[in-house]
Amino acid sequence: MTNLIGLTQDQLYEVVRELGEAKFRGKQIYEWVYKHRTPSIDHMTNLPKDTREKLKEKYTIEHIKIEKILIDEKDETHKFLFSLNDQNTIEGVLMKYKYGYALCVSTQVGCKMGCTFCASTLEGIVRSLTSGEIIDQIMVVENHFQIRISNVVLMGSGEPLDNYDEVLKFIYNVNNSNGINIGQRHLSLSTCGIVPKIYDLAKENLQINLSISLHGSNDFIRSKMMPINKKYPLEQLIKACKFYIEKTGRRISFEYSMVNGVNDKIEHAKELEALLKGLNCHVNLIPVNEIKERDFIKSSKDNIIRFSRYLNDIGVPTTIRRELGSSINAACGQLRRNHTEKPKG
């Protein structure tokens, strides 16, 4: 059986064609799945009964499930452990802002990128998610809390550009005005820097927000923190970013985790100046998430402020990210790892 969740409107047009039905039935089914959030095909009441019966022979509606919710009482951040239909688990984080709700979603079960500051990668990758499993994270959270998600961040477990085709399908699907209808400028994609895929993404000419996980001001530091840098060093990465900016007209954000004694000195800020000055970009400084399996310690508040002030003074727009969900292991991979580490039986 094929899950209707994840199918695009064009795919549903093909489904109804194969069933011998009129094309407009495809739009009706699409709206039932994504707009009305019907629990079953039987509830699609504007479809004739025989059409529903034919649809049920090959198709179903199966949602992922919320396995566990952790809540940070200070800032109302919610962290979710989702259970997939094959019993694998992924994470999501719901953050409340003045403008509304933002949801951080996963694109893979685990991750193979090996970044040394991230818990998602500690056990490697299990598999990539389907576009349906990505979009269903939004639907399940919205349904559970009866809220509207206004912004989505592809920054949970996994590397989005390592799951390029399904992520792209997700972007176009979630943007459809007949369904979930989240504008592209309200979607953010964070990548560790798979250079060829950045070029591919640029050619799609999307209006999404692209974030690059930088975290190192030179190749030596970045390669130690992010193995991907050995394959695609900073010179190649920045060249790809320039192409992306020129092609799309969109500003790029650079994520920079501040690690005490590793990458938080003014000399590192000066190296960033040389890398980024003149680019249409923004730098997000992030106090590194401390996880028990790593020995990284976040920079002092004074060091982070000093670093930020230097970059802003020389014309590289920089902000310090507000820490959310610190009491609930809101960093990527921590909740799933705690869950999978529990003894069975």
N, C-alpha and C positions, 0 to 999 in steps of 0.2 A: 504493500500500500504506500502511496506517495502522500506526504504531508502537504496540504494546501498552503500552510504557513511557509513563506519563502518564495512562492511562485510569484512572478511578476504579472502585470496585467496582460502583457503580450503573450506570456506563456498560458494564461488562462483563456485567452482567445483561441489558442491552439487546442487546448483541452476541450472546449465546447465544440470546436469544429470537428474533432475526432468523435465526439458523442453525437454528432449530427444535429447540433443545436444552433440557434441564431447567435451571431457574434455578440449582441448586446448582453447575452447571458454571462459572458466572461466578465464584463464590468460589474454586473450584479453580484457575482460570486466574489470578485475582488473586494467590493465594498462590504460584503458580509464578513469576510475574513479580517480585514484591516481597520475598517471604520466602525462597524457594528460589533465586532469581536464575538461573533456567534460561537457558542460552545460546540455546535455540531452541525453537520450538513442538514439534518432534519429541521433545524430552526430557520433555514433559508426559505421563508414563507412566500416570497414572490417568484420562486421557481416551481414549476409544475412537479407534482409528486413523482412522475415517471422520470423526470430529469434528475431529481435528487437521488432516486434509486440507482440510476445509471452512474451517477457521480460516486456514490458510495461503494460501487464495485471495485474501483481502483484508487479512490482518494479518501483521506481522513483529515481530521483536525486534531493535532496533538501538541499541547503546549509543554514547554519545559516547566519544572516545578521549583518553587522556592523551598530550599531545604532548611535554611537557617537565616535569621536576621540578627545583626548586632546593631545597637543604636548608641551613638555618642550623645549623651544628654546635653553636653555643652553647646554643640552647634547643630544638632538634629541630623547629622550625617548618618545614613543607614548603609550598612554593608550586607550584601546578600551572598549566600552560597546557593547556586542554582544546580539542580540535578537534571542532567540531560536524559534522553530516553534510553541511552545505552549505559546509564548509571555513572558516567563520568561527571565530574563537577567543574564548574567555573565560577567566577566571581563577578559582582557588579557593585558599584557604589553610587548611591543617590545623595546628591548635595543640594542644599537649599540656599538660594541666593535671593537678593532683593528682586531680581527680574523673574524669578521662578525656579524651576527644578532642572538640574543637569544630572544626567546619568552617564556614568563611565561604564562601558561595556567591554566584554572580552571578545577576542576574535579567534583564539585557539585554546585548546586544553593544554596548559603548560606552554613552554617556549624553548626554542633551541638556540637563542641568540647568546646566551651565556653572560649577560651583563652582571657584573659582580656585586651590584647594589640592589638586585631585584630577586625576590623569593620565587617569582613565577618560573624561573629558569633552573632552579636547583635540581629538579628531577627530569629535566629535558621536556621534549614535546611528546604528547600522546597522539593528537590529531588536530587538524584545522576544523573550525566550525563551518557549517553551512550558512548561507545568507539568512535562511529561516531561523536558525538558532541565534544569530546575532540580533535580528529584528525582534524576535520573540522576547528577548530580555526587556525591551522597552514595553511591549504589550503586557507582559506579566506584571511588571512593576506598576504600570498605569492602572491596570485592572485591580491589583491588590489594594492600592491606596486611593483609588478613584481620583487620580490627579492627571494633569497633562504635563508631559516632559517637554520642555522648550528647547533644551540643548543636549546633544549627545556627543560624548568623547570616546573615540576608539583608542583607549589607553589602558584597558584592563589587561588580563593575562593574554600573552601572545604578541606577535609582531604582525600588524595589519598587512604590511606589504609582502609578507611571506604567505599570505592567504589572499593574494591580489584579486583574483577573479570573483570570489565570493564576497569580498569586501566591496568591490565596485558594484556588484549586483545589489548589495544591501543599500549603498548610497543612493542609487537611482530609485530603488523601491521605496525607501523611507521618505523620499522626496515627493512621491506621487500624491497629487492633491485629492485623489479619490480614496486615499487610505490614511496613513499616519500623518502625512503632510508636514514634515519638518523641513524647513528651508535649508538649502545647502550651506548658507552662511552661519547656520546654527549647528553645523557638524564639524567636529575637529578630529583630525587623524594624526596620531603620534607615531613616528617611526624612528628606529635606531639608525637608519641611513642605508637602506639597500639602494644603491645609486641607480642601477638600471631601471628600477621600478619608479623612482622619483621622476625620471624622464618620461616613462610611460604615463604616469599620473598627470604630469604637466600637459601632455598632448590631449588628455580628456577635457582639458579646459574647464574644470569644475570650479565652483566658487566656495569650496570648503576651506576650512582653516587647517593649514599644514604645520605641524610641530615636529621639530627635529630634536631628538635626544642627543645633546652634545656632550655635556658633562666633563669634557677635557679641553683644555686650551691649546694643547699640542699633541702630536701623534703619540709620543711616549706615554703620557698620562692617559689619553683616551683609549689606547690599545690595551692598557692594563685594566681599565674599567669596562671596556666594551670590545670584545674580540672582533666584532664586525669591522672595526677600524683597520685591522690588518689587511682585510680584503679591499676595503674602500676607504683609504686614508683621507684626511681632512681636505687636502687639495682637490681631490675628486668630488668629495661631498659638497664643498662650497661651490664648486663649478656647477654641479647639478642644481643646487639651490638658486643660483643666479639665473639659470635657464628657466626654472619653475617660476620665479618672480617675473621674469620678462614675458613668459608665455601667458601667464594667467592674470598678471597685474595684482596679485594677492601678496600680502605681507606674510612672511614666515616667522614663526616663533621658535626660539631656541631654548630648550629646557636644559637647565644647568644645575645639577644636584651639588650642593656645597658640602664637601667632606673635609673635616678638620685636618689640616696639615698636608692635604693631598692636592687640592686644586683651588684653594680659597685665599691665596696671597695676592697682593697687588700686582706682582709680576705676572700672575696668571690673567688678571684683568687686562693688563697691557697686551698680552698675547691675543686675548679675545678682541681687543680693539683693532689689532692688525688684521685679524680674520674677518671681522664683521663690519667695520666702518664703511659707510657708503651703501650698505645693503638695506633694502626695505625690510627691516626685521625688528623683532622685539625679543628681549632676553627675559626669561622667567627664572629667577633664582629660587631654588628649592632646598630647604634644610633636609639633608638626606634622611630617608626613613631607615632607622636602625633595626636590623633584623638579627636574630640570635646566631644565625649561621655565618654571619659576616662580622668583620671587626671595624667597619666604618663607623665613625662618630661624626655627628653633624657639627658643622662650624658654629662658632659662638655668634651670638646675635650681633656683637660689635663688628666682627669680621664680615658678616653678611651685609650689614649696613654700609660699611666702608667700601666693600666691593661694588655694591649697587651705586653708591654715590659717584665712584670713579667713572663707571661706564656711562651713567647719565650725564656727567659733566663733559665727557668728550663726544657726546652726541649719539650714543647707542641707547635707545629707550630700554629701560630695565625696571622690572618690578620684583618684589619679593612675594612669593606665593604664600597666601594664607594657609596655615596648617589646619586641615580638616580631618576629623575622624582619628585623631592620634590615640584615643583610648580603646579603639576597636580594631586594631591591626588593619587599617584602611590601605596600607601599601599593597601593591600588586602581589598576589600569590600567597599572602600570609594566612588568610583564613582557610583557603583550600589546602594548603600544606598542613596546617594544624588538624584539619579534618581527616586527610588521608594518612596522617601519622598515627591516628588512634588505633589501638589494637583491636582486631576483629574478634567477634564472638563473646 
